[in-house]
């Protein structure tokens, strides 16, 4: 299984250096790149910027409900983590293990 990403150009550079196989740099509409990745069966994990995930919206939520692969991991962009964004990986871990792994400020 391959790693893929849908992200801005700055994040793309870091992910390529980290070994992500296929990186789609998108600045306006990430829906076309997401549609292309949905059709493939060789992708195991897709990293996507939080802001681009918000732009995909309902289509991304429906995909998560219907499919187990690829795993969609939302990551912050160069501007940092969005304060109102839900971390779905932490939610999945909590559901599977029963422990909240998200870091909370004290």
C-alpha positions in Angstrom: 0.0 0.0 0.0 1.2 3.5 -0.9 1.0 6.8 1.0 -0.6 9.7 -0.8 -1.3 13.4 0.1 -3.6 16.2 -0.9 -2.0 19.4 0.3 -0.6 22.9 -0.3 2.8 23.2 -2.0 4.7 23.9 1.3 3.3 20.9 3.0 3.9 18.8 -0.1 7.6 19.5 0.1 7.9 18.2 3.6 5.8 15.1 2.9 7.9 14.2 -0.2 11.0 14.4 2.0 9.3 12.2 4.6 8.7 9.5 1.9 5.1 10.0 0.8 4.8 8.3 -2.6 2.2 10.5 -4.3 1.5 14.1 -3.5 -1.2 16.2 -5.1 -0.7 19.9 -4.6 -4.0 21.6 -4.8 -4.8 25.3 -4.1 -8.4 25.7 -5.3 -10.4 22.5 -5.6 -9.2 19.3 -3.9 -12.3 17.4 -5.0 -10.8 16.2 -8.3 -7.7 14.8 -6.6 -9.8 13.2 -3.9 -12.0 11.6 -6.6 -8.9 10.2 -8.3 -7.6 8.7 -5.1 -11.0 7.1 -4.3 -10.9 5.0 -7.5 -7.5 3.5 -6.7 -6.9 0.4 -4.6 -3.2 0.7 -4.1 -3.4 3.7 -1.6 -3.5 2.8 2.1 -3.2 6.3 3.7 -4.1 9.7 2.4 -2.8 12.8 4.3 -4.9 15.9 3.6 -4.7 19.5 4.9 -7.5 20.4 7.3 -8.5 23.3 5.2 -8.7 21.2 2.1 -10.7 18.5 4.0 -13.2 21.2 4.9 -13.5 22.1 1.3 -14.3 18.5 0.4 -16.8 18.4 3.3 -19.7 16.0 2.9 -18.1 13.9 0.3 -15.2 13.1 2.7 -17.6 12.3 5.5 -19.6 9.9 3.3 -16.4 8.3 2.1 -15.3 7.6 5.7 -18.7 6.0 6.5 -18.6 3.7 3.5 -14.9 2.7 3.3 -12.1 1.5 5.6 -9.3 2.2 3.1 -7.6 4.4 2.4 -7.4 5.9 5.9 -7.8 9.6 5.7 -5.5 11.6 8.1 -6.1 15.3 8.3 -3.0 17.3 9.1 -2.5 21.1 9.8 -1.1 23.3 7.1 1.7 25.9 7.4 -0.7 28.2 9.3 -1.1 25.6 12.1 -4.0 23.5 13.5 -7.5 24.9 13.1 -9.0 25.4 16.5 -12.5 24.1 15.6 -11.3 21.1 13.6 -12.1 17.5 14.8 -9.2 15.1 14.9 -10.7 11.9 13.5 -7.6 9.8 14.1 -7.9 10.5 17.9 -11.6 9.7 17.7 -10.9 6.4 16.1 -8.3 5.5 18.6 -10.6 6.4 21.5 -13.3 4.3 20.0 -11.0 1.3 19.5 -9.0 1.5 22.7 -11.1 3.5 25.0 -8.5 6.1 25.8 -8.4 9.7 24.7 -5.0 10.3 23.0 -5.6 14.0 22.2 -3.4 16.5 24.0 -5.5 18.9 26.0 -4.2 22.1 27.5 -4.3 22.2 31.3 
